[in-house]
């Protein structure tokens, strides 16, 4: 069999943070930046993995359980085999322009590009939405169970189901995925991503702590997940930390709905206000922001952004700002100057235009 080439996008979350694993709502979009993988089948079970972004390569079998970036590839193979697919060994060459460690889901882009390439290799029908959902689920398990990163399912779901020009309203209570038009260009707006260059690792303790605290809050409220909780009962929680964690999740779900409504009404000022409110909640109630993220958000807000918030898992990574297209250069210059004044590394910037889902590019 000849080589198969597939790619999958990074993502930025417009709003709805740490809600996915709480059965809640979020509104991500796929980025134009993508991870590409070329798979060449082997006649044995060996995986031979290289990446243009990594110094180390890896060769072995899934049972060896590699560490680092190779684990995300091996994890996808393991989970698809667990699902009954006869996945052969292969040589994989990876290349990506999704920023690493920026909170833009480079790991899910890698997983979903590999899963899509394997699907092409096996002749699975990628036009079938059910196939895409099953691939996303396998990628979620690869990250959670094989790699050990306790994330939700937002990243892999949007990578497999995204639609150009749209954000994707994900509801993790009923697993629905609804495209929401994001006509930023016609409104003269840009969704500016500010990569603070503070790398975050989802396998460290902080993200997992928030999952555990959310689960503890749900138990204290007597509900299976915080999606089922009543906002009016949050103040009954005796533990201040659990009260604030639950308040963020429940109010963030409401903010996602408010953002969808603002998009439908083309009310960009309201959307900006919702983004601002989300950042305050993540900073104060969920405590996942950091000095650099706060500085990026506050500077963007002060120099022309309609609204701004940190995005992603937190503890580093990126912020997003809704900026009039004529003000982008001014906002970037102001943020860079603020970081320089604070003796921080200069951020990187990209404009988030809603891109396409994972796809085959050759072979299959």
N, C-alpha and C positions, 0 to 999 in steps of 0.2 A: 504494500500500500504506500502511496506517495505521502509526502508531508502535508499536514493540515495547519493552516494559519488562522488564528482567531484573536479577537481583541475584546476588551471590556473596559468601561469607563470608570474613572474615579467619580466621586460624588461630593456635593456640598449640600448640607441640610439647611433649607431656608428657615425652618422653625420646627420645633418639636424634639427637644433633647432629653435623652434618658427616659423616653416614654415608651419605646418599642418593647422593651422587656417587662414593662408594666401594663401591657395590654392596651396601650394608648395610641395616640395619633401623631403622625409626623408628616413633613412636607419636603422631601428631598428632591434634588434634580441631578441628573447625570451631567458630568463635565465633558467638554470636548477632549480633555486629556485622557489618554487611554494606555492600557497595558496590552502588549501584543506578545503572543507566544506561538512559536513554530514547533509542532510536535511531529516527530518522525517515529513511527512504530518500530518496535524491536520484536524479535522472535522469542524473547524470554521475558521474565518479570522484572528485569532491572530498570530502574529509572536513572537517567543521566541528565543532570540539570545544570544549566549555566544561565547567568543573567548579566546583561551589559551594565547593570547598576551595582553589581556585587563583585568583590574580589574573589570570593570563594565559590567553587563549584561543588557539586555533590553527586555521588553515585552510590546506589545501594537499592534495597528493596523496602517497601512500605513498612514492613515489620521492624526495620531498624530504627524507625521513628527519628528522623533527622531533626535538628534544631534550626533556629533562624528562619530565613526566607524559604528554604527548601521544605520546611514542615507544612507550609500552606499548600504547596503542590502535592506533596505526598498525602496530606489529609484529604484532599479532594479525591484522589485515586482510591484511598481507603474507603471513604464514604460511598462512592459510586459502586465499588465492589460489594460493599455491604448491602446496597440496594439491588444486587443481583446482576449488575452489568459486568460483562467479561472484558475488563479493561486490561489491555496488554501493557508490557513495559514500553517505554519510549524514551527518546532523547528530546529534551525540551530546551529551547533557547528563548529567553525572556528579554524583552526590551520595554521600557516604559517612560512616559513623560509625566506620569502622575507624581507629584511631589511626595517624597517619603517622609513619614513622621509629621505631616502637616495637618492631620485630622481630616484628610480628604479621601480616606478609605483606599489607600494603595493596596492593602491586604485583600479586600474584597475584589478589587479589580484584578489582582493576580489570580485569586481563586476562580472567579467567574470566567476569565479568559481561558484558563486551563479546562474548566468544566465544559465550556462551549467547544473548545477544540476536541475534547474527548467525544462529545456528542456528535460532532462532525465525523470523527474517525469511526464511530459506531453506527452511523447512519440514522441517528435520532432526528425526529422532525422538529426543528427549531421554530417552525411557524406555529406549532402547537403551544398555546399559552400554558397548558398543563405541564408539558415537558419543561418549559422554562421555569415554572414554579418548583418542580421537583429538583431541578438542577440548583436553584437558589437554596432550597432546603438542605441539600447535600453540602453546599458551600458553608451554610450557617453551622451545620454540625462539624464540619472540618475545623472551623475557627474555634468553636466552643469546646468541642470534645477532644479533638486530636491535638490542636495547638494549645488549647487551654486559655484562650482569651475570652472572658465572660461577657461578650457583647450581645446586643440584640440582633434582630434580623433586618434592620432597615437597609444596611449597606448592600448586601447581596441581592435583596429584593429589587431595589431600584436599578442595580447594575443589570439585572436580567430583564426588567419590565419597562424601563424608561422609554419615553417618547420625545423626540426632538421638539423643542418649543414649549415644553410642558414641564411642570413639577408633577410629582406623583403623591397624591394623598393616600397614605397608608394607614389602615385601621387594623391594629393587631388584635382586636377583639373578634373580628369576623374575617380577617385575612383579605379584606377587600383592597384593591389598588385602583384609584380613580385618577385619570389624568386631569390636571388643572392648568389651563392655558396661562402662560407666563409671558405676556407681550411687552417685555421691557424695552426692546428697541423702538417700537412704535410709540412708546410713552416717553422716549428720550431719557431712559434710565439705564444704569449699569449696576449689576450685582458684583461689587468689587470684593474679591477675596484677599485678605491680608494674612500672609503666612508669617507668623511671628518668629519662625525658626527656632521656637522652643519645642523640641521634639517630645512627643508623648508616646508612651508604650502602654498598650491596652492590657498587656499581660502583667503589669505591676499591680500593687494592691489597691490603688485609689479607686479605679473603676469598679472593681469587685466589691469594694466597701459600699459603694452607692447602691449596687444591686442588693446587697445583704440588708442595708438600711431600709430600702424600699420594701423588701419582703417582710421585714420586721414591722414596719408601719402597717402593712396590709393585715398581718396577723393581729396586731393590737386593735385594729378596727374591725376584725372579724369578717374580712372579705378575702376572696381568693387572689385578687390583685388590686392595685390602687385604682385601676379603671372602674372598679365596682364601688369605690368609696364615695361617700357623700361629703362634698366640700364643707358643708355646715358642721360636720362632726370632727373635722381636723383639730379644732381647738380643744377637743376633749382629750387628746393625747397628752399624757403627763411628761413624756420625754421630749425636751425641746428640739433635739436633733431630728428625731423621727417626725415631729410635727412639721418642721421646716422642709424636710425631704418630701413628705406627702403633699404639702401645700404647693411645692414647685410642680410636682407631676400633675396634680389636678388642674392647677391654673394654666400650666403649659398646654394641656389638651384643649382648654378653652381658647387659648391664644392661637393654636393651629386653626381652629374653626373660624376665629376672627380674621386670620390672615387669608383664608380661602374666601371669606365674604368680601374682604377688601379687594382682593384680586378680581373677583367677579364684578364688583362695582367700579373697578379702576380707581379706587380711592387710595392713592399712593401715600398721602400723608398719614392715613390711618394705618396702612401697612408699616410705615416707618415707626409709628408709635408702638405698634405691637412688637416689633423687633426690639425696640429699646426696653420695653417692659420684660421681655424674655431674658435679656441680658441681666437685668437687675435681679430677677428670680434665680438665675443660675449662679450669679455672684454671691448673693446673700443667703438664699434658702438652700440651694443644692451645693454651694461652695465648690464649684469645679472650675472657676476662673483662676487667673493668675495676674501678676503685675503687668506683664506684657500684653495680655489680652485686654485688660481694663484700659491700658494706655491707648491701644489701637482703637478701641471702641469710642472712648471719650474724645480722642482727637478727631476721629472721623465725624462724630456728631457735631463737634464745634466748628468744623470747616466745610460744611455743606451737605453732609449726608442727611437724608430724610430719616434714617434709622440705622442702627448697627447692633450687632450682638456677636458674642463668641459662637462658634459652631463646632459640632463634633463632640467627642467624648470629654474634652476638657483637659485641664492640667497642662496646657500648652496647645500647640496646633494653630488654628486659624480663626479669624473673625470675618464676618461678612458685613458689608455696608451697602445700603441702597442709595446710590449717588446719581444725581443728574449727570448726563454724559459730559457736559461742559465743565464739570467740577472735578472730574476724576484726577487730572494731573495735580490740581491744588490739594486734594485730599491725600494723594500719595506723597507729595512733597512735605505736607504738614506732619503726617505720621512718621515718615523717615526722619524728619528733623527732631520730632519729639523723642524718638528712640535714640538718636544721636546725643541729644541733651541728657538723656538718662544713662548714657554709656552702655547702650544695648546694641546688639547687632542689627544692621539694617534689614527690615522685613523684605519679603518678596511679594509680588502682586500678580494676580491674574483676574481676568474678567470671566465670570461664570455665565456662559450661554448654554441653555439646556440642550444636552446632546443625546445621542442614540444609545440604545441598550447594547449588550454584548452581541457579537455577530461573528459569523465565519467570513474570512476574507479570501481564503484560497483553500482548495481541496475539499474533502468531505463529500 
